Amino acid sequence: MHTIYKSTENGLTEVTELTPGCWVNMIDPTTDEIERVTTLGIPADFITYPLDMDERARIEREDDGKMLIILRIPYYEGPRVDIPYTTIPLGIVLTERLIITICRRPNEVIQEFTSGKMRGLSTAKRNRFILRLLLMTANRFLAYCC
């Protein structure tokens, strides 16, 4: 499933078309969705690497400026398992025009962004968006451990 968001004067809104400065959130994407994104010139590996649950945190850069950032974000498995908290990979793909986030499972970090409660969120300001995503991840780690 993928959803496209764009920042407006009224906050984060869901849009149907890819436009410069938008954010594409992909949760457990299908092969058709992966193929559709690769038509934008994004390497297919950039989309499939974060879907591997054993993927390590790292950064990868292409010659044309596209970048993949993989984070390990905290994930709550539930109270019925032996270890209720674990980490899962979250991929962030940056291009000149847009931001794409890829994750195998729905998670609280992305849900906080999509809820519309985050003030001053701008999908057009890519670096600020990533820094806020890193801050939200750190806050989740602290909330889960303390």
N, CA, C and O atoms as CSV, one atom per row, in Angstrom:
chain,resi,resn,atom,element,x,y,z
A,1,MET,N,N,0.839,-1.170,0.000
A,1,MET,CA,C,0.000,0.000,0.000
A,1,MET,C,C,0.888,1.238,0.000
A,1,MET,O,O,1.873,1.305,0.735
A,2,HIS,N,N,0.539,2.202,-0.815
A,2,HIS,CA,C,1.279,3.454,-0.794
A,2,HIS,C,C,0.311,4.631,-0.762
A,2,HIS,O,O,-0.784,4.581,-1.323
A,3,THR,N,N,0.746,5.680,-0.094
A,3,THR,CA,C,-0.036,6.896,0.030
A,3,THR,C,C,0.882,8.070,-0.282
A,3,THR,O,O,2.053,8.072,0.098
A,4,ILE,N,N,0.344,9.063,-0.973
A,4,ILE,CA,C,1.122,10.241,-1.341
A,4,ILE,C,C,0.618,11.420,-0.521
A,4,ILE,O,O,-0.584,11.681,-0.469
A,5,TYR,N,N,1.542,12.129,0.120
A,5,TYR,CA,C,1.208,13.282,0.954
A,5,TYR,C,C,1.946,14.514,0.447
A,5,TYR,O,O,3.010,14.419,-0.165
A,6,LYS,N,N,1.356,15.664,0.717
A,6,LYS,CA,C,1.999,16.936,0.390
A,6,LYS,C,C,1.611,17.949,1.447
A,6,LYS,O,O,0.469,17.975,1.905
A,7,SER,N,N,2.554,18.776,1.829
A,7,SER,CA,C,2.284,19.830,2.797
A,7,SER,C,C,1.588,20.998,2.119
A,7,SER,O,O,1.989,21.435,1.041
A,8,THR,N,N,0.536,21.500,2.768
A,8,THR,CA,C,-0.172,22.676,2.293
A,8,THR,C,C,-0.337,23.641,3.457
A,8,THR,O,O,0.162,23.389,4.554
A,9,GLU,N,N,-1.030,24.735,3.222
A,9,GLU,CA,C,-1.287,25.704,4.291
A,9,GLU,C,C,-2.117,25.076,5.410
A,9,GLU,O,O,-2.016,25.488,6.565
A,10,ASN,N,N,-2.937,24.081,5.069
A,10,ASN,CA,C,-3.808,23.418,6.046
A,10,ASN,C,C,-3.152,22.222,6.711
A,10,ASN,O,O,-3.810,21.504,7.463
A,11,GLY,N,N,-1.882,21.993,6.455
A,11,GLY,CA,C,-1.177,20.860,7.033
A,11,GLY,C,C,-0.902,19.791,5.987
A,11,GLY,O,O,-0.879,20.072,4.789
A,12,LEU,N,N,-0.698,18.587,6.441
A,12,LEU,CA,C,-0.387,17.467,5.560
A,12,LEU,C,C,-1.673,16.953,4.931
A,12,LEU,O,O,-2.620,16.601,5.634
A,13,THR,N,N,-1.701,16.911,3.604
A,13,THR,CA,C,-2.891,16.423,2.901
A,13,THR,C,C,-2.515,15.271,1.975
A,13,THR,O,O,-1.407,15.210,1.443
A,14,GLU,N,N,-3.454,14.379,1.803
A,14,GLU,CA,C,-3.267,13.245,0.911
A,14,GLU,C,C,-3.602,13.689,-0.508
A,14,GLU,O,O,-4.642,14.306,-0.742
A,15,VAL,N,N,-2.717,13.373,-1.453
A,15,VAL,CA,C,-2.925,13.726,-2.857
A,15,VAL,C,C,-2.870,12.458,-3.699
A,15,VAL,O,O,-2.438,11.406,-3.229
A,16,THR,N,N,-3.311,12.569,-4.941
A,16,THR,CA,C,-3.343,11.398,-5.813
A,16,THR,C,C,-2.204,11.377,-6.826
A,16,THR,O,O,-1.856,10.308,-7.328
A,17,GLU,N,N,-1.618,12.523,-7.136
A,17,GLU,CA,C,-0.562,12.617,-8.154
A,17,GLU,C,C,0.782,12.936,-7.528
A,17,GLU,O,O,0.859,13.647,-6.526
A,18,LEU,N,N,1.839,12.407,-8.124
A,18,LEU,CA,C,3.185,12.758,-7.697
A,18,LEU,C,C,3.535,14.140,-8.212
A,18,LEU,O,O,3.504,14.384,-9.418
A,19,THR,N,N,3.861,15.031,-7.318
A,19,THR,CA,C,4.281,16.376,-7.671
A,19,THR,C,C,5.577,16.682,-6.929
A,19,THR,O,O,5.879,16.031,-5.929
A,20,PRO,N,N,6.341,17.652,-7.395
A,20,PRO,CA,C,7.573,17.991,-6.674
A,20,PRO,C,C,7.262,18.396,-5.231
A,20,PRO,O,O,6.309,19.129,-4.968
A,21,GLY,N,N,8.083,17.904,-4.309
A,21,GLY,CA,C,7.910,18.242,-2.902
A,21,GLY,C,C,6.927,17.360,-2.159
A,21,GLY,O,O,6.486,17.720,-1.067
A,22,CYS,N,N,6.570,16.211,-2.723
A,22,CYS,CA,C,5.624,15.335,-2.027
A,22,CYS,C,C,6.367,14.198,-1.333
A,22,CYS,O,O,7.559,13.979,-1.551
A,23,TRP,N,N,5.629,13.488,-0.497
A,23,TRP,CA,C,6.156,12.358,0.261
A,23,TRP,C,C,5.318,11.129,-0.070
A,23,TRP,O,O,4.092,11.162,0.032
A,24,VAL,N,N,5.978,10.051,-0.466
A,24,VAL,CA,C,5.303,8.793,-0.765
A,24,VAL,C,C,5.617,7.833,0.379
A,24,VAL,O,O,6.778,7.507,0.627
A,25,ASN,N,N,4.580,7.390,1.066
A,25,ASN,CA,C,4.741,6.438,2.168
A,25,ASN,C,C,4.305,5.059,1.683
A,25,ASN,O,O,3.146,4.860,1.321
A,26,MET,N,N,5.238,4.108,1.677
A,26,MET,CA,C,4.955,2.754,1.203
A,26,MET,C,C,5.044,1.784,2.379
A,26,MET,O,O,6.097,1.647,3.002
A,27,ILE,N,N,3.929,1.112,2.676
A,27,ILE,CA,C,3.892,0.088,3.709
A,27,ILE,C,C,3.633,-1.253,3.029
A,27,ILE,O,O,2.588,-1.454,2.412
A,28,ASP,N,N,4.588,-2.160,3.147
A,28,ASP,CA,C,4.526,-3.479,2.532
A,28,ASP,C,C,4.049,-3.387,1.075
A,28,ASP,O,O,2.999,-3.930,0.731
A,29,PRO,N,N,4.820,-2.700,0.221
A,29,PRO,CA,C,4.376,-2.477,-1.155
A,29,PRO,C,C,4.294,-3.768,-1.968
A,29,PRO,O,O,5.053,-4.712,-1.750
A,30,THR,N,N,3.364,-3.778,-2.896
A,30,THR,CA,C,3.218,-4.897,-3.818
A,30,THR,C,C,4.251,-4.758,-4.935
A,30,THR,O,O,4.891,-3.714,-5.062
A,31,THR,N,N,4.414,-5.796,-5.735
A,31,THR,CA,C,5.363,-5.729,-6.852
A,31,THR,C,C,4.932,-4.675,-7.872
A,31,THR,O,O,5.781,-4.027,-8.485
A,32,ASP,N,N,3.624,-4.496,-8.059
A,32,ASP,CA,C,3.146,-3.455,-8.972
A,32,ASP,C,C,3.525,-2.064,-8.471
A,32,ASP,O,O,3.936,-1.211,-9.258
A,33,GLU,N,N,3.391,-1.834,-7.178
A,33,GLU,CA,C,3.759,-0.530,-6.612
A,33,GLU,C,C,5.263,-0.299,-6.714
A,33,GLU,O,O,5.703,0.820,-6.976
A,34,ILE,N,N,6.042,-1.340,-6.511
A,34,ILE,CA,C,7.496,-1.208,-6.644
A,34,ILE,C,C,7.872,-0.876,-8.084
A,34,ILE,O,O,8.725,-0.020,-8.317
A,35,GLU,N,N,7.245,-1.542,-9.050
A,35,GLU,CA,C,7.514,-1.259,-10.463
A,35,GLU,C,C,7.110,0.168,-10.834
A,35,GLU,O,O,7.804,0.830,-11.606
A,36,ARG,N,N,5.996,0.639,-10.288
A,36,ARG,CA,C,5.532,1.997,-10.575
A,36,ARG,C,C,6.530,3.039,-10.073
A,36,ARG,O,O,6.759,4.052,-10.733
A,37,VAL,N,N,7.120,2.790,-8.910
A,37,VAL,CA,C,8.094,3.728,-8.351
A,37,VAL,C,C,9.411,3.656,-9.117
A,37,VAL,O,O,10.084,4.674,-9.277
A,38,THR,N,N,9.787,2.476,-9.590
A,38,THR,CA,C,11.041,2.372,-10.338
A,38,THR,C,C,10.961,3.079,-11.687
A,38,THR,O,O,11.998,3.411,-12.259
A,39,THR,N,N,9.767,3.317,-12.206
A,39,THR,CA,C,9.641,4.081,-13.452
A,39,THR,C,C,10.052,5.538,-13.255
A,39,THR,O,O,10.272,6.257,-14.230
A,40,LEU,N,N,10.157,5.979,-12.001
A,40,LEU,CA,C,10.603,7.343,-11.702
A,40,LEU,C,C,12.131,7.443,-11.705
A,40,LEU,O,O,12.685,8.509,-11.435
A,41,GLY,N,N,12.806,6.339,-12.009
A,41,GLY,CA,C,14.263,6.346,-12.047
A,41,GLY,C,C,14.903,5.925,-10.739
A,41,GLY,O,O,16.112,6.084,-10.568
A,42,ILE,N,N,14.124,5.396,-9.818
A,42,ILE,CA,C,14.649,4.944,-8.538
A,42,ILE,C,C,15.033,3.475,-8.673
A,42,ILE,O,O,14.233,2.668,-9.146
A,43,PRO,N,N,16.248,3.121,-8.263
A,43,PRO,CA,C,16.649,1.711,-8.367
A,43,PRO,C,C,15.714,0.811,-7.560
A,43,PRO,O,O,15.307,1.165,-6.453
A,44,ALA,N,N,15.381,-0.338,-8.109
A,44,ALA,CA,C,14.478,-1.272,-7.431
A,44,ALA,C,C,15.059,-1.733,-6.103
A,44,ALA,O,O,14.313,-2.008,-5.163
A,45,ASP,N,N,16.386,-1.819,-6.015
A,45,ASP,CA,C,17.027,-2.219,-4.762
A,45,ASP,C,C,16.729,-1.235,-3.635
A,45,ASP,O,O,16.608,-1.637,-2.478
A,46,PHE,N,N,16.611,0.052,-3.964
A,46,PHE,CA,C,16.314,1.061,-2.957
A,46,PHE,C,C,14.948,0.809,-2.314
A,46,PHE,O,O,14.715,1.190,-1.166
A,47,ILE,N,N,14.060,0.174,-3.052
A,47,ILE,CA,C,12.728,-0.118,-2.523
A,47,ILE,C,C,12.710,-1.468,-1.808
A,47,ILE,O,O,12.028,-1.618,-0.794
A,48,THR,N,N,13.440,-2.437,-2.314
A,48,THR,CA,C,13.380,-3.785,-1.739
A,48,THR,C,C,14.302,-3.987,-0.536
A,48,THR,O,O,14.001,-4.813,0.325
A,49,TYR,N,N,15.411,-3.262,-0.454
A,49,TYR,CA,C,16.307,-3.435,0.691
A,49,TYR,C,C,15.601,-3.223,2.035
A,49,TYR,O,O,15.763,-4.057,2.926
A,50,PRO,N,N,14.826,-2.150,2.225
A,50,PRO,CA,C,14.182,-1.944,3.531
A,50,PRO,C,C,13.103,-2.977,3.860
A,50,PRO,O,O,12.673,-3.067,5.010
A,51,LEU,N,N,12.664,-3.749,2.882
A,51,LEU,CA,C,11.648,-4.763,3.137
A,51,LEU,C,C,12.238,-6.028,3.749
A,51,LEU,O,O,11.499,-6.878,4.247
A,52,ASP,N,N,13.566,-6.162,3.717
A,52,ASP,CA,C,14.245,-7.286,4.339
A,52,ASP,C,C,14.356,-7.003,5.838
A,52,ASP,O,O,15.006,-6.039,6.242
A,53,MET,N,N,13.720,-7.843,6.661
A,53,MET,CA,C,13.668,-7.590,8.102
A,53,MET,C,C,15.040,-7.678,8.773
A,53,MET,O,O,15.194,-7.217,9.903
A,54,ASP,N,N,16.034,-8.255,8.108
A,54,ASP,CA,C,17.379,-8.368,8.676
A,54,ASP,C,C,18.328,-7.266,8.182
A,54,ASP,O,O,19.523,-7.307,8.474
A,55,GLU,N,N,17.815,-6.303,7.451
A,55,GLU,CA,C,18.649,-5.247,6.880
A,55,GLU,C,C,19.240,-4.381,7.989
A,55,GLU,O,O,18.571,-4.076,8.977
A,56,ARG,N,N,20.489,-3.994,7.817
A,56,ARG,CA,C,21.200,-3.146,8.778
A,56,ARG,C,C,21.034,-1.672,8.422
A,56,ARG,O,O,20.752,-1.327,7.275
A,57,ALA,N,N,21.212,-0.810,9.420
A,57,ALA,CA,C,21.154,0.633,9.200
A,57,ALA,C,C,22.381,1.058,8.384
A,57,ALA,O,O,23.512,0.669,8.675
A,58,ARG,N,N,22.118,1.869,7.354
A,58,ARG,CA,C,23.212,2.320,6.487
A,58,ARG,C,C,22.714,3.399,5.543
A,58,ARG,O,O,21.526,3.716,5.504
A,59,ILE,N,N,23.647,3.957,4.783
A,59,ILE,CA,C,23.331,4.957,3.756
A,59,ILE,C,C,23.972,4.502,2.452
A,59,ILE,O,O,25.097,4.002,2.442
A,60,GLU,N,N,23.248,4.680,1.357
A,60,GLU,CA,C,23.763,4.336,0.032
A,60,GLU,C,C,23.409,5.485,-0.911
A,60,GLU,O,O,22.290,5.998,-0.880
A,61,ARG,N,N,24.355,5.881,-1.739
A,61,ARG,CA,C,24.142,7.012,-2.642
A,61,ARG,C,C,24.444,6.608,-4.076
A,61,ARG,O,O,25.425,5.914,-4.341
A,62,GLU,N,N,23.598,7.046,-4.999
A,62,GLU,CA,C,23.809,6.831,-6.431
A,62,GLU,C,C,24.546,8.035,-7.011
A,62,GLU,O,O,24.602,9.094,-6.385
A,63,ASP,N,N,25.106,7.873,-8.199
A,63,ASP,CA,C,25.839,8.961,-8.849
A,63,ASP,C,C,24.936,10.129,-9.220
A,63,ASP,O,O,25.388,11.273,-9.248
A,64,ASP,N,N,23.657,9.854,-9.507
A,64,ASP,CA,C,22.757,10.926,-9.939
A,64,ASP,C,C,22.105,11.667,-8.764
A,64,ASP,O,O,21.187,12.460,-8.975
A,65,GLY,N,N,22.562,11.422,-7.538
A,65,GLY,CA,C,22.072,12.178,-6.389
A,65,GLY,C,C,20.999,11.480,-5.567
A,65,GLY,O,O,20.641,11.961,-4.492
A,66,LYS,N,N,20.487,10.373,-6.042
A,66,LYS,CA,C,19.490,9.644,-5.254
A,66,LYS,C,C,20.180,8.979,-4.068
A,66,LYS,O,O,21.297,8.475,-4.187
A,67,MET,N,N,19.496,8.986,-2.916
A,67,MET,CA,C,20.098,8.448,-1.716
A,67,MET,C,C,19.114,7.560,-0.976
A,67,MET,O,O,17.920,7.854,-0.916
A,68,LEU,N,N,19.623,6.471,-0.412
A,68,LEU,CA,C,18.850,5.562,0.420
A,68,LEU,C,C,19.412,5.607,1.829
A,68,LEU,O,O,20.611,5.423,2.036
A,69,ILE,N,N,18.540,5.851,2.793
A,69,ILE,CA,C,18.903,5.816,4.206
A,69,ILE,C,C,18.054,4.713,4.834
A,69,ILE,O,O,16.829,4.720,4.711
A,70,ILE,N,N,18.700,3.781,5.497
A,70,ILE,CA,C,17.965,2.729,6.197
A,70,ILE,C,C,18.203,2.893,7.691
A,70,ILE,O,O,19.342,2.899,8.157
A,71,LEU,N,N,17.114,3.024,8.429
A,71,LEU,CA,C,17.144,3.124,9.889
A,71,LEU,C,C,16.577,1.853,10.488
A,71,LEU,O,O,15.832,1.132,9.824
A,72,ARG,N,N,16.914,1.576,11.708
A,72,ARG,CA,C,16.229,0.553,12.489
A,72,ARG,C,C,15.356,1.324,13.474
A,72,ARG,O,O,15.870,2.046,14.328
A,73,ILE,N,N,14.050,1.174,13.359
A,73,ILE,CA,C,13.130,1.900,14.223
A,73,ILE,C,C,12.507,0.935,15.230
A,73,ILE,O,O,12.380,-0.258,14.951
A,74,PRO,N,N,12.116,1.449,16.405
A,74,PRO,CA,C,11.506,0.563,17.401
A,74,PRO,C,C,10.118,0.120,16.956
A,74,PRO,O,O,9.384,0.870,16.312
A,75,TYR,N,N,9.775,-1.115,17.314
A,75,TYR,CA,C,8.481,-1.676,16.930
A,75,TYR,C,C,7.948,-2.506,18.095
A,75,TYR,O,O,8.654,-3.355,18.638
A,76,TYR,N,N,6.708,-2.254,18.468
A,76,TYR,CA,C,6.075,-2.968,19.572
A,76,TYR,C,C,5.370,-4.194,19.018
A,76,TYR,O,O,4.418,-4.076,18.246
A,77,GLU,N,N,5.842,-5.374,19.415
A,77,GLU,CA,C,5.285,-6.642,18.935
A,77,GLU,C,C,3.989,-7.007,19.638
A,77,GLU,O,O,3.157,-7.716,19.072
A,78,GLY,N,N,3.808,-6.533,20.861
A,78,GLY,CA,C,2.614,-6.849,21.629
A,78,GLY,C,C,2.968,-7.523,22.938
A,78,GLY,O,O,4.090,-7.999,23.111
A,79,PRO,N,N,2.020,-7.567,23.862
A,79,PRO,CA,C,2.316,-8.115,25.193
A,79,PRO,C,C,2.388,-9.644,25.234
A,79,PRO,O,O,2.851,-10.198,26.231
A,80,ARG,N,N,1.953,-10.331,24.203
A,80,ARG,CA,C,1.881,-11.790,24.223
A,80,ARG,C,C,3.163,-12.494,23.772
A,80,ARG,O,O,3.227,-13.723,23.785
A,81,VAL,N,N,4.173,-11.736,23.377
A,81,VAL,CA,C,5.421,-12.351,22.929
A,81,VAL,C,C,6.485,-12.218,24.018
A,81,VAL,O,O,6.361,-11.382,24.912
A,82,ASP,N,N,7.527,-13.041,23.940
A,82,ASP,CA,C,8.588,-13.023,24.954
A,82,ASP,C,C,9.309,-11.683,25.018
A,82,ASP,O,O,9.556,-11.151,26.100
A,83,ILE,N,N,9.641,-11.149,23.861
A,83,ILE,CA,C,10.312,-9.846,23.792
A,83,ILE,C,C,9.348,-8.890,23.092
A,83,ILE,O,O,9.226,-8.932,21.868
A,84,PRO,N,N,8.659,-8.025,23.849
A,84,PRO,CA,C,7.610,-7.196,23.243
A,84,PRO,C,C,8.130,-6.089,22.315
A,84,PRO,O,O,7.387,-5.611,21.458
A,85,TYR,N,N,9.393,-5.677,22.475
A,85,TYR,CA,C,9.941,-4.608,21.654
A,85,TYR,C,C,11.072,-5.147,20.789
A,85,TYR,O,O,11.916,-5.915,21.251
A,86,THR,N,N,11.074,-4.735,19.539
A,86,THR,CA,C,12.125,-5.116,18.607
A,86,THR,C,C,12.388,-3.919,17.698
A,86,THR,O,O,11.821,-2.846,17.906
A,87,THR,N,N,13.235,-4.094,16.704
A,87,THR,CA,C,13.448,-3.038,15.713
A,87,THR,C,C,13.172,-3.603,14.327
A,87,THR,O,O,13.360,-4.793,14.072
A,88,ILE,N,N,12.724,-2.725,13.443
A,88,ILE,CA,C,12.483,-3.096,12.053
A,88,ILE,C,C,13.113,-2.035,11.161
A,88,ILE,O,O,13.277,-0.894,11.592
A,89,PRO,N,N,13.469,-2.384,9.930
A,89,PRO,CA,C,14.071,-1.390,9.039
A,89,PRO,C,C,13.033,-0.433,8.448
A,89,PRO,O,O,11.915,-0.824,8.111
A,90,LEU,N,N,13.433,0.802,8.339
A,90,LEU,CA,C,12.653,1.838,7.657
A,90,LEU,C,C,13.572,2.473,6.631
A,90,LEU,O,O,14.635,2.984,6.982
A,91,GLY,N,N,13.174,2.444,5.369
A,91,GLY,CA,C,13.973,3.037,4.306
A,91,GLY,C,C,13.465,4.415,3.940
A,91,GLY,O,O,12.258,4.654,3.896
A,92,ILE,N,N,14.387,5.313,3.678
A,92,ILE,CA,C,14.057,6.662,3.214
A,92,ILE,C,C,14.821,6.877,1.921
A,92,ILE,O,O,16.051,6.823,1.899
A,93,VAL,N,N,14.093,7.120,0.851
A,93,VAL,CA,C,14.718,7.386,-0.446
A,93,VAL,C,C,14.531,8.868,-0.743
A,93,VAL,O,O,13.415,9.386,-0.706
A,94,LEU,N,N,15.632,9.537,-1.037
A,94,LEU,CA,C,15.598,10.959,-1.385
A,94,LEU,C,C,15.945,11.137,-2.846
A,94,LEU,O,O,16.937,10.594,-3.330
A,95,THR,N,N,15.126,11.899,-3.545
A,95,THR,CA,C,15.428,12.304,-4.911
A,95,THR,C,C,15.382,13.830,-4.944
A,95,THR,O,O,15.143,14.474,-3.922
A,96,GLU,N,N,15.608,14.391,-6.101
A,96,GLU,CA,C,15.527,15.846,-6.230
A,96,GLU,C,C,14.114,16.359,-5.974
A,96,GLU,O,O,13.932,17.481,-5.503
A,97,ARG,N,N,13.122,15.540,-6.282
A,97,ARG,CA,C,11.738,15.997,-6.257
A,97,ARG,C,C,10.912,15.489,-5.082
A,97,ARG,O,O,9.961,16.154,-4.670
A,98,LEU,N,N,11.258,14.313,-4.530
A,98,LEU,CA,C,10.375,13.741,-3.517
A,98,LEU,C,C,11.100,12.900,-2.491
A,98,LEU,O,O,12.286,12.598,-2.621
A,99,ILE,N,N,10.343,12.527,-1.456
A,99,ILE,CA,C,10.805,11.653,-0.387
A,99,ILE,C,C,9.932,10.407,-0.419
A,99,ILE,O,O,8.713,10.498,-0.563
A,100,ILE,N,N,10.554,9.254,-0.285
A,100,ILE,CA,C,9.803,8.002,-0.217
A,100,ILE,C,C,10.230,7.269,1.049
A,100,ILE,O,O,11.423,7.101,1.300
A,101,THR,N,N,9.262,6.836,1.840
A,101,THR,CA,C,9.559,5.993,2.995
A,101,THR,C,C,9.000,4.602,2.720
A,101,THR,O,O,7.896,4.455,2.195
A,102,ILE,N,N,9.777,3.589,3.082
A,102,ILE,CA,C,9.391,2.199,2.827
A,102,ILE,C,C,9.563,1.399,4.111
A,102,ILE,O,O,10.609,1.462,4.757
A,103,CYS,N,N,8.532,0.650,4.473
A,103,CYS,CA,C,8.612,-0.211,5.647
A,103,CYS,C,C,7.729,-1.435,5.420
A,103,CYS,O,O,6.714,-1.361,4.727
A,104,ARG,N,N,8.117,-2.541,6.001
A,104,ARG,CA,C,7.351,-3.783,5.856
A,104,ARG,C,C,6.058,-3.741,6.666
A,104,ARG,O,O,5.053,-4.319,6.253
A,105,ARG,N,N,6.072,-3.059,7.824
A,105,ARG,CA,C,4.909,-3.040,8.711
A,105,ARG,C,C,4.484,-1.621,9.040
A,105,ARG,O,O,5.315,-0.713,9.044
A,106,PRO,N,N,3.200,-1.414,9.318
A,106,PRO,CA,C,2.773,-0.108,9.843
A,106,PRO,C,C,3.462,0.118,11.189
A,106,PRO,O,O,3.628,-0.817,11.972
A,107,ASN,N,N,3.861,1.357,11.451
A,107,ASN,CA,C,4.601,1.627,12.685
A,107,ASN,C,C,4.219,2.984,13.265
A,107,ASN,O,O,3.650,3.831,12.576
A,108,GLU,N,N,4.537,3.174,14.528
A,108,GLU,CA,C,4.163,4.394,15.234
A,108,GLU,C,C,4.934,5.617,14.769
A,108,GLU,O,O,4.417,6.732,14.839
A,109,VAL,N,N,6.146,5.435,14.301
A,109,VAL,CA,C,6.945,6.578,13.847
A,109,VAL,C,C,6.267,7.238,12.647
A,109,VAL,O,O,6.075,8.454,12.639
A,110,ILE,N,N,5.910,6.463,11.651
A,110,ILE,CA,C,5.255,7.006,10.463
A,110,ILE,C,C,3.828,7.458,10.789
A,110,ILE,O,O,3.366,8.468,10.259
A,111,GLN,N,N,3.135,6.725,11.649
A,111,GLN,CA,C,1.773,7.110,12.026
A,111,GLN,C,C,1.738,8.483,12.688
A,111,GLN,O,O,0.772,9.229,12.529
A,112,GLU,N,N,2.776,8.811,13.420
A,112,GLU,CA,C,2.857,10.138,14.042
A,112,GLU,C,C,2.925,11.225,12.958
A,112,GLU,O,O,2.335,12.295,13.107
A,113,PHE,N,N,3.635,10.947,11.892
A,113,PHE,CA,C,3.739,11.910,10.787
A,113,PHE,C,C,2.411,12.023,10.037
A,113,PHE,O,O,1.973,13.127,9.715
A,114,THR,N,N,1.779,10.901,9.762
A,114,THR,CA,C,0.568,10.910,8.948
A,114,THR,C,C,-0.677,11.336,9.725
A,114,THR,O,O,-1.713,11.615,9.122
A,115,SER,N,N,-0.588,11.390,11.037
A,115,SER,CA,C,-1.756,11.748,11.848
A,115,SER,C,C,-2.167,13.208,11.670
A,115,SER,O,O,-3.306,13.569,11.964
A,116,GLY,N,N,-1.259,14.042,11.194
A,116,GLY,CA,C,-1.573,15.458,11.023
A,116,GLY,C,C,-1.345,16.281,12.275
A,116,GLY,O,O,-1.614,17.482,12.279
A,117,LYS,N,N,-0.857,15.664,13.332
A,117,LYS,CA,C,-0.637,16.366,14.596
A,117,LYS,C,C,0.713,17.073,14.657
A,117,LYS,O,O,0.934,17.912,15.531
A,118,MET,N,N,1.605,16.745,13.747
A,118,MET,CA,C,2.934,17.323,13.767
A,118,MET,C,C,2.909,18.710,13.140
A,118,MET,O,O,2.643,18.862,11.948
A,119,ARG,N,N,3.186,19.705,13.948
A,119,ARG,CA,C,3.149,21.093,13.471
A,119,ARG,C,C,4.392,21.431,12.675
A,119,ARG,O,O,5.492,20.977,12.990
A,120,GLY,N,N,4.205,22.226,11.649
A,120,GLY,CA,C,5.320,22.722,10.859
A,120,GLY,C,C,5.992,21.683,9.975
A,120,GLY,O,O,7.120,21.895,9.529
A,121,LEU,N,N,5.329,20.574,9.716
A,121,LEU,CA,C,5.909,19.541,8.864
A,121,LEU,C,C,5.818,19.975,7.407
A,121,LEU,O,O,4.739,20.312,6.918
A,122,SER,N,N,6.951,19.965,6.717
A,122,SER,CA,C,6.983,20.334,5.311
A,122,SER,C,C,7.627,19.211,4.510
A,122,SER,O,O,8.783,18.854,4.736
A,123,THR,N,N,6.871,18.665,3.579
A,123,THR,CA,C,7.416,17.602,2.735
A,123,THR,C,C,8.386,18.155,1.696
A,123,THR,O,O,9.174,17.399,1.127
A,124,ALA,N,N,8.342,19.449,1.443
A,124,ALA,CA,C,9.238,20.063,0.465
A,124,ALA,C,C,10.640,20.271,1.037
A,124,ALA,O,O,11.614,20.338,0.288
A,125,LYS,N,N,10.738,20.371,2.347
A,125,LYS,CA,C,12.042,20.559,2.995
A,125,LYS,C,C,12.562,19.191,3.416
A,125,LYS,O,O,12.329,18.735,4.535
A,126,ARG,N,N,13.274,18.549,2.492
A,126,ARG,CA,C,13.672,17.158,2.651
A,126,ARG,C,C,14.592,16.931,3.843
A,126,ARG,O,O,14.382,15.986,4.603
A,127,ASN,N,N,15.604,17.772,4.028
A,127,ASN,CA,C,16.540,17.578,5.137
A,127,ASN,C,C,15.844,17.734,6.487
A,127,ASN,O,O,16.090,16.959,7.411
A,128,ARG,N,N,14.987,18.724,6.596
A,128,ARG,CA,C,14.248,18.929,7.832
A,128,ARG,C,C,13.311,17.754,8.099
A,128,ARG,O,O,13.146,17.333,9.244
A,129,PHE,N,N,12.707,17.234,7.050
A,129,PHE,CA,C,11.822,16.085,7.177
A,129,PHE,C,C,12.589,14.885,7.749
A,129,PHE,O,O,12.099,14.208,8.653
A,130,ILE,N,N,13.786,14.625,7.222
A,130,ILE,CA,C,14.595,13.503,7.697
A,130,ILE,C,C,15.026,13.716,9.140
A,130,ILE,O,O,14.995,12.779,9.939
A,131,LEU,N,N,15.426,14.930,9.483
A,131,LEU,CA,C,15.825,15.200,10.864
A,131,LEU,C,C,14.666,14.985,11.829
A,131,LEU,O,O,14.866,14.476,12.933
A,132,ARG,N,N,13.471,15.363,11.428
A,132,ARG,CA,C,12.305,15.142,12.287
A,132,ARG,C,C,11.981,13.656,12.396
A,132,ARG,O,O,11.536,13.189,13.444
A,133,LEU,N,N,12.202,12.922,11.326
A,133,LEU,CA,C,12.002,11.476,11.358
A,133,LEU,C,C,13.010,10.812,12.304
A,133,LEU,O,O,12.654,9.903,13.054
A,134,LEU,N,N,14.253,11.264,12.268
A,134,LEU,CA,C,15.270,10.748,13.190
A,134,LEU,C,C,14.931,11.107,14.636
A,134,LEU,O,O,15.102,10.284,15.535
A,135,LEU,N,N,14.457,12.318,14.863
A,135,LEU,CA,C,14.062,12.739,16.208
A,135,LEU,C,C,12.890,11.902,16.721
A,135,LEU,O,O,12.880,11.492,17.881
A,136,MET,N,N,11.909,11.651,15.865
A,136,MET,CA,C,10.760,10.841,16.264
A,136,MET,C,C,11.197,9.416,16.600
A,136,MET,O,O,10.683,8.811,17.540
A,137,THR,N,N,12.146,8.883,15.829
A,137,THR,CA,C,12.669,7.546,16.104
A,137,THR,C,C,13.368,7.518,17.464
A,137,THR,O,O,13.152,6.599,18.253
A,138,ALA,N,N,14.196,8.512,17.737
A,138,ALA,CA,C,14.886,8.579,19.028
A,138,ALA,C,C,13.883,8.706,20.178
A,138,ALA,O,O,14.060,8.082,21.224
A,139,ASN,N,N,12.843,9.501,19.992
A,139,ASN,CA,C,11.817,9.655,21.026
A,139,ASN,C,C,11.096,8.341,21.292
A,139,ASN,O,O,10.788,8.021,22.441
A,140,ARG,N,N,10.828,7.586,20.244
A,140,ARG,CA,C,10.171,6.275,20.411
A,140,ARG,C,C,11.066,5.313,21.182
A,140,ARG,O,O,10.587,4.580,22.048
A,141,PHE,N,N,12.384,5.309,20.870
A,141,PHE,CA,C,13.302,4.456,21.610
A,141,PHE,C,C,13.284,4.819,23.094
A,141,PHE,O,O,13.234,3.937,23.952
A,142,LEU,N,N,13.323,6.116,23.394
A,142,LEU,CA,C,13.298,6.548,24.787
A,142,LEU,C,C,11.988,6.196,25.477
A,142,LEU,O,O,11.987,5.802,26.644
A,143,ALA,N,N,10.882,6.333,24.770
A,143,ALA,CA,C,9.576,6.013,25.353
A,143,ALA,C,C,9.466,4.524,25.656
A,143,ALA,O,O,8.867,4.144,26.662
A,144,TYR,N,N,10.028,3.687,24.812
A,144,TYR,CA,C,9.924,2.254,25.004
A,144,TYR,C,C,10.859,1.747,26.102
A,144,TYR,O,O,10.537,0.774,26.784
A,145,CYS,N,N,12.003,2.389,26.279
A,145,CYS,CA,C,12.968,1.871,27.255
A,145,CYS,C,C,12.711,2.407,28.663
A,145,CYS,O,O,13.118,1.775,29.637
A,146,CYS,N,N,12.072,3.512,28.788
A,146,CYS,CA,C,11.915,4.121,30.120
A,146,CYS,C,C,10.512,4.034,30.655
A,146,CYS,O,O,10.242,4.504,31.760
